[in-house]
Amino acid sequence: MPVPHLRRSSLTSRSSREQSPASGDEEIVEPEQGNVLSHIISQLRPGADLSRVVLPTFILEPRSMLERITNFMAHPETLLPMSEIDDPVERFVSVVKFYLSGWHIKPPGVKKPLNPVLGETFTCYWDYPDNTRGYYISEQTSHHPPKSSYFFMAPEHHIRIDGTLKPRSKFLGNSAASMMEGIAILRLLNRGQDREKGERYIVTQPNMYARGILFGKMKYELGDHSYVRCPENHLVADIEFKTKGYFSGTYNAIGGVIKNEQTGEVLYELSGFWNGEMHIKDVHTHHKEVLFDATHAKHAKPRARPIAEQSERESQRLWEPTVKAIIAQNHAAATDEKTKIEDRQREEAAMRADDGVEWRPRLFRHVEGGPGGRDEGEEDLDWIINAEVVAHDPQLATKQILAIAPIVEGQTDPSQFQIPPRTSEPSESVPQAPARQDVAAQPPNAAAPLPTVGTSTEISPAAPAVVQRVDTETHQVEKFVDAHE
């Protein structure tokens, strides 16, 4: 999810260097990528307009936080087997393994994802080797305070994830922290006593620290405790992401235990590095083994619709000019494009205030918690997808998910989309539904569209001869010949 890390500088002690994995903290930033303060000072001249001072592009990741969250689901080899494990303790360990597998995913350097604007959305999907799919839908449900809400489901594997990320920034002298509040609820829909809600795992996140922002080399760390809890089976994993001490310790280390909350019995101990090998030790047998090795792990990138098919408030189209400027390391252009979007967001907020209009998300609804509520026990989510998705009929669930918002190529109108037949290989393209302007489908008080940015090509009702996919990390467009049945 949020910010990646830097590897340790050459000033780090020999003992720490030997303990950390090779993929850890030994990457030095480029010479021009010093601290933020020195970069700003270098732009100051007598009589300079301070409003034109720009932040260095190396601290901006060329994608939105809504897209960044997909790191959490990027290892299908740890995600998909969870629901098939019968033993509840082994199943819980598999969930912990899945939870720990995504933290190593990062671009080089210390990066801050783009802050989503209110009402911004991002959707994508994964094609799995077994010819099934996983679907992801997200929306920025609040701006002050920021809240990014998301929904994921792999219907054939009976896995669903609902989450709301609520980052809160703190300035700590020479460090900046993102306190990652909010929770995710992972459900195994073929398990548990409640057939509709499934077996629930409640997950929190470590906090993020960017060190050396004013002086010294910039570094990134995960820190503090996070938890994975399964209330139904009384199991909890208390995981500590350890920050390096001033005189001792090492970067990127983790530790923790898995225990039975009801009895207090510790079952397993966790150790290692979140960007390297992580180990699990049975406290009774003292058997220790690798839980997950991130050193050479390959993650599965999600697939997004071509930018030409996206609406103006979808992440990749909304931020396209900004992203292009960041990649080109054009500081001034990146700031100008980013400022245009942020200024329009402020104008929209002022207009709503003047008109007495309450803004509501388009794809998510308020959680209905409390005793007897349909979302009882899930109050910390704040927002949840505003759709009924059945738990035990994968084909129907897929139709319901695709009716929420366009997710796959050619899907311009969710209500008209038909699921393409599966073949023996994962589908490389899908038939395109006819384009339709459905004004009635917009809910009351929907956010006004931001100015058009990026590509504004009209979508033809006919299926294109070439299908384009946007790589969600590099933003390069890959082209595929449309395969006809």
C-alpha positions as CSV (number, residue, x, y, z in Angstrom):
1,M,0.0,0.0,0.0
2,P,1.5,3.4,0.7
3,V,5.1,4.5,0.5
4,P,8.1,2.3,-0.6
5,H,11.5,2.3,1.0
6,L,15.1,3.2,0.4
7,R,17.9,0.7,1.0
8,R,20.4,1.4,3.8
9,S,23.2,3.8,3.1
10,S,26.9,2.8,3.2
11,L,27.1,4.5,6.6
12,T,25.1,1.7,8.2
13,S,27.0,-0.6,10.5
14,R,28.6,-3.8,9.2
15,S,26.5,-6.0,11.5
16,S,23.2,-4.5,10.2
17,R,24.4,-4.8,6.6
18,E,25.1,-8.5,7.1
19,Q,21.7,-9.1,8.7
20,S,19.5,-7.3,6.2
21,P,18.5,-9.0,3.0
22,A,20.3,-8.0,-0.2
23,S,17.0,-6.5,-1.5
24,G,16.7,-4.3,1.6
25,D,18.2,-0.9,2.5
26,E,21.4,-0.7,0.6
27,E,20.2,1.2,-2.4
28,I,21.5,4.8,-2.4
29,V,19.3,7.5,-3.8
30,E,20.6,9.3,-6.9
31,P,23.0,12.2,-6.2
32,E,20.4,14.8,-7.1
33,Q,17.8,13.1,-4.8
34,G,18.9,14.6,-1.5
35,N,16.6,15.8,1.2
36,V,13.5,17.8,0.4
37,L,14.6,21.0,2.1
38,S,17.8,21.3,0.1
39,H,15.8,20.8,-3.1
40,I,13.5,23.7,-2.2
41,I,16.3,26.0,-1.1
42,S,18.0,25.5,-4.4
43,Q,15.0,27.2,-6.1
44,L,15.0,30.3,-3.9
45,R,16.1,33.6,-5.5
46,P,15.7,37.2,-4.5
47,G,12.2,38.3,-5.3
48,A,11.1,34.7,-6.1
49,D,7.4,33.9,-6.0
50,L,7.2,31.3,-3.2
51,S,3.9,29.9,-4.6
52,R,6.0,28.7,-7.6
53,V,8.4,26.7,-5.5
54,V,7.9,23.0,-6.5
55,L,8.4,19.8,-4.6
56,P,11.0,17.4,-6.1
57,T,9.4,14.8,-8.4
58,F,11.3,12.0,-6.8
59,I,9.0,12.1,-3.7
60,L,5.8,11.6,-5.9
61,E,4.8,8.2,-7.1
62,P,3.2,8.2,-10.5
63,R,-0.1,6.7,-9.3
64,S,-2.9,7.5,-6.9
65,M,-3.3,5.9,-3.5
66,L,-6.4,4.1,-4.8
67,E,-4.2,2.3,-7.2
68,R,-1.4,1.8,-4.7
69,I,-3.7,-0.2,-2.4
70,T,-3.7,-3.0,-5.0
71,N,-0.3,-4.1,-3.7
72,F,-2.3,-5.8,-1.0
73,M,-3.8,-8.3,-3.5
74,A,-0.8,-8.7,-5.8
75,H,0.4,-12.2,-4.8
76,P,-2.3,-14.7,-6.0
77,E,-0.1,-17.6,-4.8
78,T,-0.7,-16.5,-1.2
79,L,-4.2,-15.2,-1.8
80,L,-6.0,-18.0,-3.6
81,P,-5.2,-21.1,-1.5
82,M,-6.5,-19.6,1.8
83,S,-10.1,-20.6,1.4
84,E,-9.2,-24.3,0.6
85,I,-7.5,-25.0,3.9
86,D,-9.6,-27.0,6.3
87,D,-7.7,-26.7,9.6
88,P,-8.6,-23.3,11.2
89,V,-5.1,-22.7,12.6
90,E,-3.4,-23.5,9.3
91,R,-5.9,-21.4,7.5
92,F,-5.1,-18.5,9.9
93,V,-1.4,-18.9,9.2
94,S,-2.1,-18.7,5.5
95,V,-4.0,-15.4,6.0
96,V,-1.0,-14.0,7.9
97,K,1.3,-15.2,5.1
98,F,-0.9,-13.4,2.5
99,Y,-1.0,-10.2,4.7
100,L,2.9,-10.1,4.9
101,S,3.5,-10.9,1.2
102,G,2.7,-7.4,-0.2
103,W,4.8,-5.0,1.8
104,H,7.9,-5.5,-0.4
105,I,6.2,-4.1,-3.5
106,K,7.6,-0.7,-4.2
107,P,9.1,1.6,-6.8
108,P,12.7,2.8,-6.1
109,G,13.2,5.5,-3.6
110,V,11.0,7.1,-1.0
111,K,7.7,7.8,-2.8
112,K,4.4,9.4,-1.8
113,P,1.4,8.3,-3.9
114,L,-0.8,11.0,-5.3
115,N,-3.6,12.1,-2.9
116,P,-7.0,11.0,-4.4
117,V,-9.6,13.7,-4.9
118,L,-13.1,13.4,-3.5
119,G,-15.1,11.0,-5.7
120,E,-12.1,9.7,-7.6
121,T,-12.4,6.0,-8.5
122,F,-10.1,3.2,-9.7
123,T,-11.0,-0.2,-10.9
124,C,-8.9,-3.1,-12.1
125,Y,-8.8,-6.9,-12.3
126,W,-6.4,-9.9,-12.3
127,D,-6.4,-12.9,-14.6
128,Y,-5.4,-15.9,-12.6
129,P,-3.6,-19.0,-13.9
130,D,-6.7,-21.2,-13.2
131,N,-8.8,-19.1,-15.6
132,T,-10.6,-17.2,-12.9
133,R,-10.5,-13.5,-12.1
134,G,-10.2,-11.1,-9.1
135,Y,-12.0,-7.7,-9.3
136,Y,-11.1,-4.5,-7.5
137,I,-13.2,-1.3,-7.0
138,S,-12.2,1.8,-5.0
139,E,-13.4,5.3,-4.4
140,Q,-12.2,8.3,-2.4
141,T,-15.0,8.5,0.1
142,S,-13.8,11.5,2.1
143,H,-11.2,14.3,1.6
144,H,-11.0,15.8,5.1
145,P,-10.1,13.5,6.7
146,P,-8.9,11.4,3.7
147,K,-10.5,8.0,3.4
148,S,-9.9,5.6,0.6
149,S,-12.5,2.8,0.5
150,Y,-12.1,-0.4,-1.6
151,F,-13.7,-3.7,-2.4
152,F,-12.0,-6.8,-3.8
153,M,-13.5,-10.2,-4.7
154,A,-12.3,-13.4,-6.3
155,P,-15.8,-15.1,-6.7
156,E,-14.6,-18.6,-7.6
157,H,-12.2,-18.7,-4.7
158,H,-14.8,-17.4,-2.2
159,I,-12.6,-14.5,-1.1
160,R,-13.8,-11.0,-0.4
161,I,-12.0,-8.0,1.0
162,D,-13.6,-4.7,2.2
163,G,-11.4,-1.9,3.5
164,T,-11.1,1.8,4.2
165,L,-7.6,3.4,4.5
166,K,-7.4,6.5,6.6
167,P,-3.9,8.0,6.5
168,R,-3.1,10.7,9.0
169,S,0.2,12.7,8.5
170,K,2.5,13.8,11.2
171,F,5.7,15.9,11.1
172,L,8.4,14.5,13.4
173,G,11.4,16.9,13.0
174,N,13.6,15.2,10.4
175,S,10.9,12.6,9.7
176,A,7.4,12.5,8.3
177,A,4.9,9.8,9.4
178,S,1.7,8.5,7.8
179,M,-0.3,7.0,10.6
180,M,-2.3,4.3,8.7
181,E,-5.6,4.2,10.5
182,G,-8.6,2.2,9.2
183,I,-9.1,-1.6,8.8
184,A,-9.7,-4.2,6.1
185,I,-12.0,-7.2,6.6
186,L,-11.0,-10.3,4.7
187,R,-13.8,-12.8,4.3
188,L,-13.5,-16.5,3.4
189,L,-17.1,-17.0,2.2
190,N,-17.0,-20.8,2.2
191,R,-16.0,-20.8,5.9
192,G,-17.5,-19.7,9.1
193,Q,-20.9,-20.1,10.8
194,D,-22.5,-17.1,9.0
195,R,-23.0,-18.3,5.4
196,E,-23.5,-14.7,4.2
197,K,-20.6,-13.0,6.0
198,G,-18.2,-15.9,6.0
199,E,-15.2,-16.3,8.3
200,R,-13.9,-12.8,8.9
201,Y,-10.3,-11.6,9.4
202,I,-9.9,-8.1,10.7
203,V,-6.6,-6.5,9.5
204,T,-4.8,-3.3,10.5
205,Q,-1.6,-1.7,8.9
206,P,1.8,-0.6,10.2
207,N,2.6,3.1,10.1
208,M,4.9,4.6,7.4
209,Y,8.0,6.8,8.2
210,A,10.1,8.8,5.8
211,R,13.4,9.6,7.5
212,G,15.9,12.3,6.5
213,I,13.4,14.7,4.9
214,L,15.3,17.8,6.0
215,F,18.9,16.6,6.2
216,G,20.8,13.4,5.5
217,K,19.7,10.6,3.2
218,M,16.0,9.9,2.8
219,K,15.0,6.5,4.0
220,Y,11.6,4.7,4.3
221,E,10.5,2.5,7.2
222,L,7.4,0.6,8.3
223,G,6.9,0.8,12.0
224,D,4.8,-0.1,15.0
225,H,2.3,-3.0,15.6
226,S,-0.4,-4.3,13.3
227,Y,-2.9,-7.1,13.8
228,V,-4.7,-9.9,12.0
229,R,-7.7,-11.2,14.0
230,C,-10.2,-13.9,13.5
231,P,-12.9,-13.4,16.1
232,E,-14.7,-16.6,15.3
233,N,-11.6,-18.8,15.9
234,H,-10.2,-16.6,18.7
235,L,-6.9,-16.3,16.9
236,V,-4.7,-13.2,16.6
237,A,-1.4,-12.3,15.1
238,D,0.4,-9.4,16.8
239,I,3.1,-8.3,14.2
240,E,5.7,-5.6,15.0
241,F,7.3,-3.8,12.2
242,K,10.6,-2.7,13.8
243,T,12.2,0.6,13.1
244,K,16.0,0.9,13.4
245,G,17.3,2.4,16.6
246,Y,19.8,5.3,16.6
247,F,22.7,3.1,17.8
248,S,21.4,-0.4,17.2
249,G,19.0,-2.6,15.3
250,T,18.5,-3.0,11.6
251,Y,16.1,-1.9,8.9
252,N,12.9,-3.7,7.8
253,A,12.8,-6.3,10.5
254,I,9.6,-7.9,11.8
255,G,8.7,-9.9,14.9
256,G,5.5,-11.2,16.4
257,V,3.4,-14.0,17.7
258,I,0.3,-15.9,16.7
259,K,-1.8,-16.9,19.7
260,N,-5.2,-18.0,20.9
261,E,-6.8,-14.8,22.4
262,Q,-9.3,-16.9,24.5
263,T,-6.6,-19.0,26.3
264,G,-3.6,-16.8,25.8
265,E,-1.6,-19.7,24.4
266,V,1.2,-18.7,22.0
267,L,1.2,-21.0,19.0
268,Y,3.8,-19.5,16.7
269,E,6.6,-16.9,16.6
270,L,7.3,-14.7,13.6
271,S,10.6,-13.2,12.6
272,G,12.6,-11.9,9.6
273,F,12.4,-9.0,7.2
274,W,9.3,-7.7,5.4
275,N,11.4,-7.2,2.3
276,G,13.3,-10.5,2.6
277,E,12.8,-13.9,4.3
278,M,10.1,-14.1,6.9
279,H,10.1,-17.2,9.2
280,I,7.5,-18.9,11.4
281,K,8.4,-21.1,14.4
282,D,6.1,-23.6,16.2
283,V,6.7,-22.8,19.9
284,H,5.8,-26.4,20.9
285,T,7.9,-28.4,18.4
286,H,10.5,-25.6,17.8
287,H,10.3,-26.3,14.1
288,K,11.2,-23.1,12.1
289,E,10.5,-22.6,8.4
290,V,10.2,-19.8,5.8
291,L,6.8,-18.3,5.8
292,F,7.4,-16.1,2.8
293,D,10.5,-15.0,0.9
294,A,10.1,-11.5,-0.6
295,T,13.7,-11.4,-1.9
296,H,12.9,-12.7,-5.4
297,A,9.1,-12.7,-5.2
298,K,7.3,-11.7,-8.4
299,H,4.0,-9.9,-7.9
300,A,1.0,-10.0,-10.3
301,K,0.2,-6.5,-11.7
302,P,-3.5,-5.8,-12.1
303,R,-5.0,-4.8,-15.4
304,A,-6.9,-1.6,-16.0
305,R,-9.1,-0.4,-18.9
306,P,-7.5,1.8,-21.5
307,I,-7.5,5.4,-20.5
308,A,-9.6,6.3,-23.5
309,E,-12.4,4.2,-22.0
310,Q,-12.1,5.8,-18.5
311,S,-14.3,8.6,-17.3
312,E,-12.9,11.9,-16.2
313,R,-12.8,11.0,-12.5
314,E,-11.1,7.7,-12.8
315,S,-7.5,7.7,-11.4
316,Q,-5.4,7.0,-14.5
317,R,-7.3,9.4,-16.7
318,L,-7.6,12.1,-14.0
319,W,-3.9,12.1,-13.2
320,E,-2.5,11.3,-16.7
321,P,-0.9,14.7,-17.4
322,T,0.6,14.8,-13.9
323,V,1.9,11.3,-14.2
324,K,3.5,12.0,-17.5
325,A,5.3,15.0,-16.1
326,I,6.5,13.1,-13.0
327,I,7.9,10.3,-15.2
328,A,9.6,13.0,-17.4
329,Q,11.0,14.6,-14.2
330,N,9.4,17.9,-15.2
331,H,8.9,19.5,-11.8
332,A,7.1,22.6,-12.9
333,A,4.6,20.8,-15.2
334,A,3.9,18.1,-12.6
335,T,3.1,20.8,-10.1
336,D,0.9,22.8,-12.5
337,E,-1.2,19.8,-13.5
338,K,-1.5,18.6,-9.9
339,T,-2.5,22.1,-8.8
340,K,-5.3,22.3,-11.5
341,I,-6.9,19.2,-10.1
342,E,-6.6,20.4,-6.5
343,D,-7.9,23.9,-7.2
344,R,-11.0,22.4,-8.9
345,Q,-11.6,20.2,-5.9
346,R,-11.6,23.3,-3.6
347,E,-14.0,25.1,-6.0
348,E,-16.4,22.1,-5.9
349,A,-16.3,22.0,-2.1
350,A,-17.1,25.8,-2.0
351,M,-20.0,25.4,-4.4
352,R,-21.4,22.5,-2.3
353,A,-21.1,24.6,0.8
354,D,-22.9,27.6,-0.8
355,D,-25.7,25.4,-2.1
356,G,-26.0,23.4,1.2
357,V,-25.4,20.1,-0.7
358,E,-24.0,17.1,1.1
359,W,-21.6,15.1,-1.0
360,R,-22.1,11.3,-1.1
361,P,-19.9,8.6,-2.6
362,R,-21.2,7.1,-5.8
363,L,-20.1,3.4,-5.2
364,F,-19.9,3.1,-1.4
365,R,-22.5,3.6,1.4
366,H,-22.1,4.3,5.1
367,V,-21.6,1.2,7.2
368,E,-24.8,0.3,9.1
369,G,-23.2,-0.9,12.4
370,G,-24.4,-1.3,15.9
371,P,-26.4,-4.1,17.5
372,G,-28.7,-5.7,14.9
373,G,-27.3,-3.6,12.0
374,R,-26.5,-5.4,8.8
375,D,-22.8,-4.4,9.1
376,E,-22.6,-5.1,12.9
377,G,-18.9,-5.5,14.0
378,E,-17.6,-3.6,10.9
379,E,-18.1,-0.1,12.1
380,D,-14.4,0.8,11.6
381,L,-14.8,0.4,7.8
382,D,-16.9,3.6,7.7
383,W,-17.9,2.9,4.1
384,I,-18.7,-0.4,2.3
385,I,-19.5,-1.2,-1.3
386,N,-23.1,-0.1,-2.1
387,A,-24.2,-3.4,-3.7
388,E,-25.4,-6.8,-2.8
389,V,-22.9,-9.5,-4.0
390,V,-24.0,-13.1,-3.3
391,A,-21.5,-15.3,-1.5
392,H,-22.2,-18.7,-3.0
393,D,-22.9,-18.3,-6.7
394,P,-19.6,-17.2,-8.4
395,Q,-21.3,-16.5,-11.8
396,L,-24.0,-14.4,-10.3
397,A,-21.5,-12.6,-8.0
398,T,-19.4,-11.8,-11.1
399,K,-22.4,-10.2,-12.8
400,Q,-23.2,-8.2,-9.7
401,I,-19.6,-6.9,-9.4
402,L,-19.5,-5.9,-13.1
403,A,-22.8,-4.0,-12.6
404,I,-21.2,-1.8,-10.0
405,A,-18.7,0.0,-12.2
406,P,-16.8,-0.6,-15.4
407,I,-13.8,-2.9,-14.7
408,V,-12.7,-4.8,-17.8
409,E,-11.9,-3.6,-21.3
410,G,-14.9,-2.6,-23.5
411,Q,-17.2,-2.3,-20.5
412,T,-18.6,1.2,-20.9
413,D,-22.0,0.6,-19.3
414,P,-22.1,-1.8,-16.4
415,S,-25.8,-2.6,-16.8
416,Q,-25.4,-3.8,-20.3
417,F,-22.2,-5.9,-19.8
418,Q,-22.4,-9.6,-20.5
419,I,-19.8,-12.0,-19.1
420,P,-17.7,-13.5,-21.9
421,P,-17.4,-17.3,-22.1
422,R,-14.2,-18.7,-20.5
423,T,-11.7,-20.6,-22.5
424,S,-8.9,-22.9,-21.4
425,E,-6.5,-20.0,-21.2
426,P,-7.1,-16.7,-19.2
427,S,-9.0,-14.2,-21.5
428,E,-6.9,-11.6,-23.1
429,S,-9.8,-9.5,-24.2
430,V,-13.5,-9.1,-23.7
431,P,-16.4,-8.1,-26.0
432,Q,-17.2,-4.4,-25.8
433,A,-20.7,-3.4,-24.8
434,P,-22.4,-0.5,-26.6
435,A,-21.6,2.9,-25.2
436,R,-24.5,4.6,-23.5
437,Q,-24.8,7.8,-21.6
438,D,-26.9,6.9,-18.5
439,V,-27.5,10.1,-16.6
440,A,-30.2,8.4,-14.5
441,A,-27.7,6.0,-13.1
442,Q,-25.9,8.9,-11.3
443,P,-27.0,9.1,-7.7
444,P,-28.2,12.4,-6.1
445,N,-25.5,14.8,-5.0
446,A,-22.9,13.0,-7.1
447,A,-19.7,15.0,-7.4
448,A,-19.4,17.4,-10.3
449,P,-16.9,16.2,-12.9
450,L,-13.4,17.6,-12.8
451,P,-12.1,19.3,-15.9
452,T,-11.2,16.9,-18.7
453,V,-7.6,15.7,-18.4
454,G,-5.7,13.2,-20.5
455,T,-7.3,11.4,-23.4
456,S,-10.9,12.3,-24.2
457,T,-11.4,10.0,-27.2
458,E,-15.0,8.9,-27.8
459,I,-15.6,5.2,-27.4
460,S,-17.0,3.5,-30.5
461,P,-19.8,1.0,-30.0
462,A,-18.0,-1.5,-32.1
463,A,-15.4,-3.8,-30.6
464,P,-11.9,-2.5,-31.4
465,A,-9.5,-4.5,-33.5
466,V,-6.8,-3.9,-31.0
467,V,-7.3,-4.1,-27.2
468,Q,-5.1,-1.9,-25.0
469,R,-4.2,-2.5,-21.4
470,V,-2.5,0.0,-19.1
471,D,0.2,-1.4,-16.9
472,T,-0.8,0.0,-13.5
473,E,2.8,0.6,-12.4
474,T,4.6,1.8,-15.5
475,H,1.5,3.3,-17.1
476,Q,2.8,1.9,-20.4
477,V,0.0,0.8,-22.9
478,E,0.2,-2.8,-24.0
479,K,-1.7,-3.7,-27.2
480,F,-3.3,-7.1,-27.9
481,V,-5.1,-8.3,-31.0
482,D,-8.8,-8.8,-30.1
483,A,-9.5,-12.5,-30.2
484,H,-12.9,-13.4,-31.6
485,E,-14.7,-16.6,-30.5
